[in-house]
């Protein structure tokens, strides 16, 4: 047998073996040879991650064992053997080098009736599954998504912080929220593969795989503490998913030890919740105490002290190192942030434009979790906080960074049917053209998927400084939520965004000092003169607007109703077509866009033509923004309805709980309780 399969003490060297109660099931265990260490893994209350547990397994919630099919007989150790040191760790600390796995022992459950006929998951799958995350912050974002999804269950915050492992003093990653928490069955589904309770489109997560991939990408081990109030009795559950434990013991199947506790009204405290019998609970607990950061049951239960009545706490420990042997997550360089070690290579320079580019969020998000989290969600739910190392993360709305904003309507078509309209906000980032930033921030269901996606790459600078924001719910993201599936719709969107960039560039590049060759020579000379004067003026940092420029923002413009704006647009559009020969075209996806560079039209009508173009663009911008606001109002109204329904359900649940409490209180009063006298 492989050396990794030698005797590994899974029980505490100091604590005595738990004594079965008088109500415990009688067991007929075959005697074990005196020189063979009993294998306690056979009785571990663990299940393969591939198959779901039954909704209400035998003995669920019982405080005494329930007679069911006996587990595989295993001898019980009656005396603690002399302490043995663990074998040298076989698990490498570099994530990309830790995939090698040697099976040293076979799961004892395989010898059970039917054990050979079920599917099992090799622990190596934990590592290979986690390689879907190429970026550590992408893995942390998965855990933040789970907390955001808990807003529907009353979550008000998610906390991300450093936690010191009491075993070895090494840093661990803490992610904690005050959502609804998980009951024992929900925790087991969470730690299984492919099971998800999030079937509604309102949730970010859908696949039931994010927790496993993200935690195993960040560290070799994770322990979960969760507290739930949804059942008739509040529960607390603890689960351990440990690649180190599986590797060091050489298991050929993924084993997840879990223990549960439930609230006892008679003792007003939490007591052990036996799903099968005391022996299985004790075996699971021993594994937790040996391989988790906490060496006693009291230390485990102390982790619930700061969780309130409900919530979930995730602790990822034995964090991975990079290929240089340094811990991948840097907790020391910035006490209010978490950085990627080695990713921040700031170039020393005195040039303001390079400094501005390095300090902009598009550069910082690659190595700063605070910068990435600030733009991770298009709209952070009201009254919800993302707390990173004790300080709130302030949301960064990229729209506020744009100059000369425009709203462009885009209508994708799927199987010949037009989907709901998508409004893309596009503009020049403040500081352009000096700041070298460009690309589109594409969100899916409020979650950032592609930050600063460069759809236009030109060595001669066309598109430089153009930034856009849109929410594309009609295409599907990849499982790591860092890119989109390369479908036909994705390719069409990429083409349209590239066209949009060039269209916007052609209309407005002269505002940044570029020579727009589509304009008449006289107009180009005028723009160059005004731009140079603006640059040399000490009072105007950004170039000032030209008198003949078309405003693209609704700031300072009185808002009109959508119908009135459309009437004005129709009249102006017909007038423009007759007088100025304005051409319109339909793109291949049904969205109507301007094809002519309106600033490039000859000013044959003098001031009247400029005024008409100015008014036309004002009304066009107003219409698009009004439509966007109307969609937001509809979303708020729908959210209001959902909150009202949730309030009604909660009130009904409270009323039922009060009624149940009164019944139990009366039943308790009717009991003839005799007090024993000493």
N, C-alpha and C positions, 0 to 999 in steps of 0.2 A: 504494500500500500504506500502511496505517496506520503512523504514526510509531513505534508500539510494535513494529513488525515490522522495524525497521532492525537493522543488525548489532549483535548482543549477544555479546560475547566469553564463550564458555562454557569456554574453556581458560585455564589460568593464564598470566598475562603474563610470569612469570619462568621457569617450567619449560619445557623443550623438549618437543616432541611426542614421545610414546613411540614408539620404533622397533620395528616388528614383528619378531618373532623369525624365524629361518630356517625354522621349521616353520609359519609363518603361511600362511593360504590366499592364493593369488594372486588379486588383484582386478583387474578390467578396468574402471577407472573412467573415465567420459567426462571430457574436459578441461572445466574450468569457466572461464567468462569471467574475465579478470584483475580486473575491478572488482566481482566478486560474492564475498561472504564465504561459505565453505563452511558448510553447515548440519550441525553435529554432532549435532543432535537426532535425525536420522534413524537413527543407529546406537545411540541410547541403549537400554540393556537394560531397557526399561520395557514394561509391559503395561497395556492398559485395565483399569480396576478392575471392569468388569462381568463379564468372563469369566474362569474359573479357568485357571491354567497347567496343562499336563499334569503328571502326577505325576513322571515322569522325562523331562524334555525332552532333545533331542539335545545331546550334549556335557556333560550334567550331571556334575559331579565330575571332569571331565577336566582335566589340567594342560596339555594341548596341544589346539588346536582340533580338532573333529571335523567331517568334511565333511558338511554338510547343505545345504539350500537357501540360497543366498547371500542376504544382506540386500540391500535396495535400494542400488545403487552410489552412493557419496558420495565426492567428492574429499577427499583428506586434505591439510590445511594443512601446507606444508613450512616456512613461516616465520611467526613470530608478527607480526601486524600491530601498528602503534603502539597504545598503550593508548587505550581509549575509555571515557569515563565513561558510566555507566548513565543512561538517560533519567530524568527526574523521576519518582518513584514515583507510580503511579496508584492504589495501594491505600490506602484510608482506614484509619485506625487504630481508628475506632469500629466495633464489630462490627455493629450494626444498620444501619450506613450503608455497609457494604463489599460489598453484594451486587451492585452494578453491575459488569458485566464486559463488555469489548469484545474480540471475537476479532480479533487482528491478523494471525494467520498460520494456515495450515492444516497439520495434522499431515502430515508427509511420508509416513507409513505409509498414508495414504488412497490414495496412488497405487500402492501395492503390489498385486499380484494378490490379489483378494478383499478388499482394504482398504475398498472402498466398500460392500461388502455386509455388513459386521459392525456391530453396535451400538456406539456410542461414548457417553461421558459428558462433557458439557460441564463445565468446571471450576466454573461457577457453581453446580453441584449440591452441591459441597462446602460452600458457604455456606448454601444453602437447607436442606440436610440437617441442618446444625448448629443451625438455629433451633429444632429440637425441644427444645433445652435453653434454657429461659427463665432459668435460675439457674446461675451459675458453679459453685457447690458441687455441684449435681447432676451436672455434667460431671466434676468431680474424683471424685465417688463412683463413677462408671463405671470409672475407672482403678483405684480401690481394690477394686472388685468383681473385676476381672481378677486382681489379686494374691491376693485371698481364694480364688478358684477354683484358684490354683496351690498351695494347701495340699496337694492330692492329689498334687502333684509334688514335695513336700518343701519348699515355701516356709515360712520362719519369720518373715519380716518384710516390710513395705512401708515405704519411706522417702519422705516428701514434704518437699521443701525448696526453698529459693531457690537459683538458680544464676546467676551473672553471665555474660552473653554476652561472650566475649572479643573479639568483633568491635566492639561498640559500647558495652559496659559496662552495658547495660540488664538488668534482672532477667528471668530465665526460670524456668519451673516444672519441677522435677525430680521424677519418680515412678519409684522403683526397687524391684525385688523380687528375691529369690533363688530364684525358682521354677525350673521345668525349662527355661525359655527356649524359643526357637523355632528350628527348622531353616530353611534357606532357603525351602522351600516353605511352611512354616507362616507365615513372615513375609509372604510374598506374599499368602497367604489373609487374613492379618490386615489388610492394607492394601487388600483388595478388599471389595466390598460384598456382604453377604448370605451370606458363607461363615463357618461356625462349626463348630469341632470339638467344641463343648460340647453334645452331644445328650442327656446324662444329666440327670435332674431334680435331681441333686445340685449342679449348677452354677447360679450366679445368672444369668450371661449365657446367652442362647439365640439371639439374632437375628443375630449377626455384624455389628453396625453400631455398637456402643457406642464402639469406639476412634476411629472416624472422626468421629462426631458430637461426642464429648467433647473431643478435641484441637482440632478446628477451632472449637469454641465458645470455648475458652480462649485460643487464639492463632492467628495466621495460618499458622504453620509448626510442624512437629514432626519430630524426628529420633529414630530408634529404634535402639538397640544391643541385640543379643540374642545370647546364647551358649548352645549346646545340646550335650549329651553323649550323646544317644540313638542317633545313627548310629554306624557303625563307626569314623568319624573325627570328633572334635569339630569344630564349626563356629562361626564368628562371622559375623553378618550385620548390615548397616547399611542402613536405608531412610529416605528423605526424602519426606514428604508436605508439599509447600510450595505454599500458595495464592499467596504472594508470587512465587515462581518462575513459576507458571503465568500470573499476572496480568501480570507485567512482560514476559514473552516473548510474551504474547497467544496462547497455545496454545488450540486448539479441542478438545482431548482431555486427560483427566487422565493425566499421565505421572508415574511414581514411580520415580526412579532408585534402584537397590539394588546393593550390592557384597557379595561373600561371600568368606570366608577359611576354610581348613581346616587342621587340624593335621597337620604332616609329621613323622613319627617319625624320619626320618633327620636332619633339621636341628633337631628338637625346638623348632619354632617354627611360627607360622601363616603360610601362604603364600596368594597370591591363588588363588581358585577360579574358573576360567573356565567359565562356563555356555555360552558360544558361542565367542568369540575375544577376543584381547587388546584389539582396537580397541573393542569394545563395553564391556569392563570399564573401559578408560581413559576413555571418553566418560562413563560413569556417574560415575566417580570425579571427573572434572572438574566435573560439575554439583554434586556433593556439596560439593566444596571451595569452589565459588563462592557457593552459596546457603545453606550451613549455617554454624553459628558457628565451624567449625574450618577453618583455611586450609591444612592439610597432611595427608597420609595418616598421618603419625606422630601428629598430634594426635587424629585419629579413633581410631586404635588405642589410644591412651593411655586412652580412656574405658572400656576393658575391664579396666584394672588393678585397680579396686576391686570387681569383680563376682564374684570367685571363679571356680569352675568352671562355673557355670551361672546364668542369671538374665536379666533384661530391664531396660534403662534407657530411660526416655522423657524427652525434653527438649522442652518446648513453649516456643518463643521467639516474639518479636514479639507479645507478649501484647496483648490488645485493651484499648482505652480505653472508658470509658463516655461517655455523651452530653455530659458536662461537660468532656471532654478529659483526665480523670484516669485513670490505670491502674486497671482494674477490680479487680485483686487488690492488696491493701495489704500489703506486706511490712515496712513501717517502724514502724507503730504498736505492734506487739507482736512482740518478737524470737522468741517461742516459739509464734507463731500466724500464720495467714494470715486476713486480714479482707476483707470486701467493702467497698470504698470507698464512703462516703456512706450505707451501710445502717444504721450504728450511730448513732442519734440519741438519746442518753441525756438524759432530762429531769432537770434539776437540781431536787431536791426533798429535803425533810427528813422526809417521811412514810415510816415503816418499811415499810408495806405496798407502796408504790410502788417503793421500793428493792428489796424482795424480789421483786416481779414482774419488774423489769428484770434482776435478776441470775439469775433462774431459767433453766434450760436451754431452756425453750420460747421465750424471747425471744432468748437469746444464739445459738442455732443458726442464726438468720437471717443473722448477719453474722460468726460465728466458726467457722472450720473445725474447731477443736479441740472445741468444744461439739457441733457436728453429728456429727463422727466418733465422739464418745463414746457416742452412742445409735444410730449407723447400723446396728449389728448386734445382734440380740437376744442371741446368744451368740458371742463371739469365740473362734475355735478355740484349743484349748490350745497353749501354746508358740508362739503367733503374736503379733507385736507390730506395732502401727501407730505409726510414729515420725514425728512432725511437728516439723520444724525442730530435730532433735536430742533431743527429749524424747518419751517414750512417752505415748500417749493412753490415759488411764485409762477403761475402760468405765464407763458410768453406767447402772445398772439402775434404771429409773424405778419399778419395783415397790417398791424400798426407800424411795421418797419418799411412799408412801401410808399413810394412817391408816385404821383400820376396814376393812381389806381384805376383799373377798369374791371367791370364784371362781364364775363363772356359766358353766354348760354350755350350749353352743349347737350345734345339729345342723342345718346347712343341708341342703336337699334339692335335688338336681339331677335333673330329669326323673323325679321321683317317687321317686328313690333317695336315701336318707340318706347323706351323706358322713361322713367321720371327724369325730368331735366336736372342737369348738374350745372351749378354756377361756379365758375372758376374765377377767382380774384387774382389779377395779374398786375404787376407794376415793377418799377425799378426800386431796388433796395436802397435805403438811405446810405449815402456815401459813394454810390456808383458815379462814374465808372472806376474810381480808384479802388474800391473794395472788390475783390475778385470772388464774387458769389453769384451763383445762378442755379436754376432748377426748380422743380415743382415738388411741393410737399403734399403727398397723396395719402389721404386718410381712408380707412374702411371702418364703418360703424364707430366713428369717433376716435379710432385708434390710428396713430401714425404708422404707416407701413413703409413708405419710401421717402426718406428725408432728402430734400434737395436733389431730386432725380434729374440728372442732366440729359435731356432729350435732344438738345442741340449742342453739338461739339464742333466748334469752328476755330481753327487756329488764328483766323484773322479777326476774331473778337465779336462776331455777330451773335447777339444774344447775351453778351456779358452784362451782368447786373440784373437780368430779368428773372424775377421770382414769382411763383404762383402757388396758390393753395386751393385744393379741391377735395371733396369727399366722394370717393368712387365706390359705392356699395354694389355696383353691378358686376364687378370682377372679384374673384376669390383670391385671398392671400395664401401664401405657402404656410406650412404648419408652424414654422418658426416666426411667422408674422414679420419678416424682414424683407419680403419681396412678394410679388404677385405671380400667380401661375401664368405661364406664357401662352395664354389662349389667344384666339382670334380677336376677342374684345380688347385684350391687353394691347395687342399690336395696333389695333385701330386707335386706341387711346393714345399710344405713343406717337403715332403719326399726327394725330390732331393737335396734341400739345406742342409738337415741333412746329407745325404750321402756325399755331397760336403765338409762339415765341417770335417767329419771323414777322408775322403780321404786326404784332405790337412793336417790335423793333423798328420796322419800317415807318410806323406812325410817329414814334416818339424819340428815336435815337438822337435827333438834333438837339433835344433838350439837355443832353449831357455833353454836348460839344462835338459829337460825331458829324461827319460830313454826309448828309442824307442826299445821295445823288438822284433820288426820285423827285426832289424839289427843284423848282426853277433856279437858275444861277443867282438871280437877284435875291430871292428868298434865302438861299443858302448863305450868301454873303451877309445878309442882315442877321441871320441866326448866329453866325460865327462872331460877328461884331458884338452882339448883345451878350453872348456867352462869355467872351473874353472880358468884357466890362464887368460882368457879374463875378467872374473869378477873381478879378483884381480888386473888387470892392471889399473893404475889410468888414463891412456890416452885414454882408449877405454870404453866409457860408455855403448854402446850396444855391445853384443858379436860379435867378429870379424868373418868374414866368413871363413869357413874351406877351405883348398885347394881343397878338393875333393867334395865340395858342388856344387849343380847344381844351377846356377843363374836363378832366376825367374823374373827378371826385365830386361827391354830392355835398361836401363840406360847405356850409354857408349858403346852400341853395334850398329854398323852401320846398318841402315835400308836397307832392300832389298825389291824388288818388290814382290808382292804376288805370282806371277807365279813362280819366281825363288825360293822363299821360299818353295812353295809346292813341286817343283821338288826335292829340297834337302831333304824335309821331307819324300817324298816317297822313295827315295834311302836309306836314313838312316833307315827308318822304316823297309824296307825289309831286310836290313843288320842286324838290331837289332833283328828281328824275327828269322833270321837264326843263329846268333851267340849267342845271349843272351836268346833266348826263350821268348821274351817279348810278353805278352798276352794282347789282346785288347778285350773289350766287348762293346756292345750297351746297353744303359740303356733302360728302358721301354718307353722312350719318343723319341727315335731316336737319342739321342746325344751320340757321341762316346767319351768315357773317358778312361783314363788309369786305369787299375785295379790292377796293380802290384806296389808295393812300390819300385820305381827305386833305391832309396838310399839303400834299403834293399837287393838288389841283391849281391850275392857273387862277389867279385872283382877277378874273375878267369882270366880275360884278362889283369889284371894289369892296367897300365896307359892308354893303348889303350882303354879299356872298359870305363874307367872314362871319357876320352876325347870324346868318341862317345856319351855317354849319355849327356855330357855337351852340345855338339853341337846340338844334337837332341832337347833338351829342349830350346836352344836358338832359333832355327828356329821355333819351335812350338809357342813360345811366340810371336815372330815377326809376324808370320802369323795371329794370333788372333788380335794383336794390329793393324796390317795393315788393316784387315777387319773392325775393329772398326773405324779406321780413314777414311776408304773409305765410310762407312755409314754416318759419320759426314760430309764428303765432299758433299755427295748427299743431306743431309739435308740443308747444307748451300746454295747449288745451288738452291734448291727448294725455300728457303727463299728469295734468290736473285731475282728469277723470280716473287715471290709474291710482293716484294718491287717495282720492276719495273712496274708491273701492277698497284699497288697502286699509284705510282707516275704518271702514265699516266692518271688514273682516276681523281686524284687531279688536274692535269693540265687542264683536260677537264672541271672539275667543276669550276676552276678559270676562264677559258675562258668564260664559260656560265654565270658566275656571272658578269664578266666585261661587257659582251654583254647586260645582263639584266639591269645593272647599267646605261649603255649608253642610253638604251631605256627609262628608267625611268627619267633620267636626261633631255633628249630631251622633254619628255612628260611634265615634270615640267616646262621647259622653255616656252613651248607653251601655258601653262595655263595663262589666263588673270587675274592676281592677283592684286586686288586693295587695296592699303593701306588706312586705315581709319585715318582721321586727327581729332585730338581733337579740 
